[in-house]
Amino acid sequence: MEQNKTLTIHDIIKLLPHRYPFLMIDKVLDYTEDSLVALKNVTVNEPCFTGHFPENAVMPGVLITEALAQAGAILAYLKTKSSPRDNIFFLAGIDNAKFKQIVSPGDQLHLAVNITGNKGNFWKIHGDATVEGKIVCSVDILSAMRKLTP
């Protein structure tokens, strides 16, 4: 049996330019050349919950989508063997976004992303976010890679 390839938060911060409060990935549970599964622990201390909604906290769908986009960026960095020092991935488009269930503090988001296409600097990624095995969000993401100049 092949062992999972994992990444800790220390590995992740080397691969993503995001930082608190916008770093949405806590751990990578496994990855292959074209797919990755990551984990986001949803806590009540996150800034979004002070206004969305204080008495009935719900994680905004746009942040679930961002978490999937960040998981996709990690996968693209791994595939290109690059880092935020070389390239940066920007969100270029979102299609077919569906939100099927509320995500609340205490939930663990499992973020599964697959590369479905790549042409030049553009990457197509499909993402599914699940909580306890149930899909809470499904989305197709277009990401644009831009080379950084010194």
C-alpha positions as CSV (number, residue, x, y, z in Angstrom):
1,M,0.0,0.0,0.0
2,E,1.4,3.4,-1.0
3,Q,1.7,6.0,1.8
4,N,-0.1,9.3,1.5
5,K,1.9,12.3,0.5
6,T,1.1,14.9,3.1
7,L,2.0,18.6,3.7
8,T,2.0,20.3,7.0
9,I,1.2,24.0,7.6
10,H,5.0,24.7,7.5
11,D,5.1,23.2,4.0
12,I,2.0,25.0,2.9
13,I,3.2,28.5,3.9
14,K,6.2,27.9,1.6
15,L,3.8,27.2,-1.3
16,L,1.1,29.8,-0.8
17,P,1.6,33.6,-0.5
18,H,-1.5,33.9,1.7
19,R,-1.3,34.6,5.4
20,Y,-3.8,35.0,8.3
21,P,-6.6,35.7,8.0
22,F,-6.7,34.6,4.4
23,L,-4.8,31.3,4.6
24,M,-7.5,28.7,4.1
25,I,-5.6,25.4,4.1
26,D,-4.5,23.7,7.4
27,K,-3.0,20.5,6.0
28,V,-2.7,18.6,2.7
29,L,-3.8,15.0,3.3
30,D,-2.6,13.5,0.0
31,Y,-1.7,14.5,-3.5
32,T,-0.8,13.0,-6.9
33,E,0.3,14.7,-10.1
34,D,-3.2,15.9,-10.9
35,S,-5.2,15.8,-7.7
36,L,-4.9,16.9,-4.1
37,V,-7.0,16.6,-0.9
38,A,-6.6,19.2,1.8
39,L,-8.2,20.1,5.1
40,K,-9.6,23.3,6.5
41,N,-10.6,23.3,10.1
42,V,-13.5,25.8,10.5
43,T,-13.3,27.6,13.9
44,V,-15.5,30.2,15.5
45,N,-12.5,32.5,15.9
46,E,-12.4,33.3,12.2
47,P,-13.0,36.9,11.3
48,C,-15.9,36.2,8.9
49,F,-18.1,34.9,11.8
50,T,-18.2,38.3,13.5
51,G,-20.6,39.5,10.8
52,H,-21.8,36.3,9.0
53,F,-23.8,35.8,11.2
54,P,-23.0,36.4,14.9
55,E,-26.0,34.4,16.3
56,N,-25.9,31.7,13.6
57,A,-22.4,31.5,12.2
58,V,-22.2,30.4,8.5
59,M,-19.0,30.2,6.5
60,P,-19.5,32.4,3.4
61,G,-19.6,30.4,0.1
62,V,-17.0,32.7,-1.4
63,L,-14.5,31.6,1.4
64,I,-15.2,27.9,0.7
65,T,-14.5,28.7,-3.0
66,E,-11.3,30.5,-2.0
67,A,-10.2,27.4,0.0
68,L,-10.7,25.2,-3.0
69,A,-8.8,27.8,-5.2
70,Q,-5.9,27.7,-2.7
71,A,-5.9,23.9,-2.7
72,G,-5.7,24.1,-6.5
73,A,-2.8,26.6,-6.3
74,I,-0.9,24.3,-4.1
75,L,-1.4,21.5,-6.6
76,A,-0.3,23.7,-9.5
77,Y,2.8,24.8,-7.5
78,L,3.7,21.2,-6.9
79,K,3.1,20.2,-10.5
80,T,5.2,23.1,-11.9
81,K,7.8,22.7,-9.2
82,S,7.6,26.4,-8.5
83,S,6.8,28.7,-5.6
84,P,5.3,32.2,-4.9
85,R,8.9,33.5,-5.3
86,D,8.7,32.5,-9.0
87,N,5.0,32.6,-10.0
88,I,1.7,33.6,-8.5
89,F,-1.7,32.1,-9.3
90,F,-4.6,34.4,-9.6
91,L,-8.3,33.5,-9.6
92,A,-9.4,34.1,-13.2
93,G,-12.9,32.6,-13.3
94,I,-15.5,30.5,-11.5
95,D,-18.1,28.4,-13.2
96,N,-20.8,26.0,-12.1
97,A,-20.5,26.9,-8.4
98,K,-23.1,25.1,-6.3
99,F,-23.5,25.4,-2.5
100,K,-25.5,22.5,-1.1
101,Q,-25.1,22.6,2.7
102,I,-24.2,25.2,5.4
103,V,-20.7,25.1,6.8
104,S,-20.4,26.1,10.5
105,P,-17.7,26.4,13.1
106,G,-16.5,23.0,14.2
107,D,-16.8,21.5,10.7
108,Q,-13.8,20.1,8.9
109,L,-13.8,20.9,5.2
110,H,-12.2,18.3,3.0
111,L,-11.1,20.0,-0.2
112,A,-10.6,17.7,-3.2
113,V,-9.2,19.4,-6.3
114,N,-8.3,17.9,-9.8
115,I,-6.6,19.6,-12.6
116,T,-8.9,19.2,-15.6
117,G,-6.9,21.3,-18.1
118,N,-3.9,23.4,-18.6
119,K,-3.0,25.6,-21.6
120,G,-0.1,28.0,-21.3
121,N,-0.5,30.0,-18.1
122,F,-4.2,29.0,-17.5
123,W,-5.2,26.1,-15.3
124,K,-8.7,24.5,-15.1
125,I,-9.4,23.0,-11.7
126,H,-12.5,21.2,-10.5
127,G,-13.1,21.3,-6.7
128,D,-15.4,19.6,-4.3
129,A,-15.7,20.5,-0.6
130,T,-17.2,18.0,1.7
131,V,-18.1,17.9,5.4
132,E,-18.6,14.4,6.9
133,G,-18.6,12.9,3.4
134,K,-21.4,15.2,2.1
135,I,-20.7,17.7,-0.7
136,V,-21.2,21.2,0.5
137,C,-19.7,23.0,-2.5
138,S,-18.7,22.1,-6.1
139,V,-17.0,24.5,-8.4
140,D,-14.9,24.8,-11.6
141,I,-12.1,27.2,-11.2
142,L,-9.9,29.0,-13.8
143,S,-6.6,30.1,-12.5
144,A,-4.0,32.3,-14.2
145,M,-0.3,31.9,-13.5
146,R,1.8,35.0,-13.7
147,K,5.6,34.9,-13.6
148,L,7.0,37.4,-11.1
149,T,9.8,39.6,-12.2
150,P,12.6,40.6,-9.8
